């Protein structure tokens, strides 16, 4: 008797991501429970699709860490397709829809029958459903929505001919290629935080060119234009080598715990680590203020 041949298990097809952009809190007189029911109906429609199968998730959902705003932008861009409910003209919904359109990625629009068509997205097709969520019309919506998602996905990703572009519905538009920059993540974060310095510019004591000259500033770290201490410090920090930045920030964090934070130790460290440069008292004071802000 021969053994029966082994049948290899067939893995189920990978589910594609269908992002959801829609109101979740009270909006235009509709309660959170109303939007939860709408979401359930959309998810049921998405579950009907089998070729390929999809999983519906809010664009704010995600397993990774980071801020919710970061997850939203990432999912708005990365999800294979997005369903957006513009009912009630919720500002957050319209903002996220604007991102999706600007990214020139496929989106299916729906709205209830009590929401007027918005002028800017009027050229795009909307599936309309009753705000009352009556059973029969909502069942029709599920069928139409599932068919629409499947058709748009296949048109977009089939690789046959030109992809249908939503942004082109607004007329001839020249898109911009964004510069991609790769750098160490910690320094990228520090550079982003540096922009906060501008916000507190008016809160800091101004440093004039005359004052800087009186202190004998001879290094390239001294600015001639009036700037706050934090802005001066930001400019000094930007010119330091990466390894020096890391060491100084570690020292600032340590000294903050003991309360022993002054410019004396910093002047010594700068003289030792950057012997080729002369730092004015203004530059050292500004650098300390700036690093204190970064390590707050």
Protein Blocks (a to p, Z undefined) as FASTA:
>chain_A
ZZddddddddddddddddddddfbdeehiafklmmmmmmmmmmmmmmpmbdcdddddfkb
cfbgcjfklmmmmmmmmpmbdcddfehiiaklmmmmmmmmmnopacdddddfkbccdfkl
mmpccddddfklpaklmmmmmmmmmmmmmmmmmmmmnopajdddfklmnopcdddddddd
dddfklmmmmmmmmmmmmmmmmpccddfklmmmnopabfkbcfbdcdfklmmmmmmmmpc
fklmmmmmmmmmmmmmnopacfklmmmmmmmmmmmbccdfklmmmmmmmmmmmmZZ
